[in-house]
Amino acid sequence: MENQTLKEAAQTYESHSVGNIADLPKVSTDLQLEDREGTNDEGKTFQYKVIIVEKQAYRVPASVLKSLKAILEDNADLKSFKVKKTGQELATEYTVIPLG
């Protein structure tokens, strides 16, 4: 590994944080879903799903998949949607809005 200056390292640094699907203005139904594993504050592992948009991972809650499934049953040709997030932590709710 080649030594870098702090400046060089900062300029090439890529964050590995995971965003939330509700952070995106528009989501394609054709994006690939990936399984990931994380560890909570208590040291317990958990699984979650993400999509990758422009090299950034965005978490996809199960409730979003459930809502999208219901929408697709009536509109199988849906190409995109957006997600609105309300509340925080355990009281968080997601609303899937079809876009076309």
Secondary structure, 3 states (H helix, E strand, C coil): CCCCCHHHHHHHCCCCCCEEHHHCCCEECCCCEEEEEEECCCCCEEEEEEEEECCEEEECCHHHHHHHHHHHHHCCCCCEEEEEEECCHHHCEEEEEECC
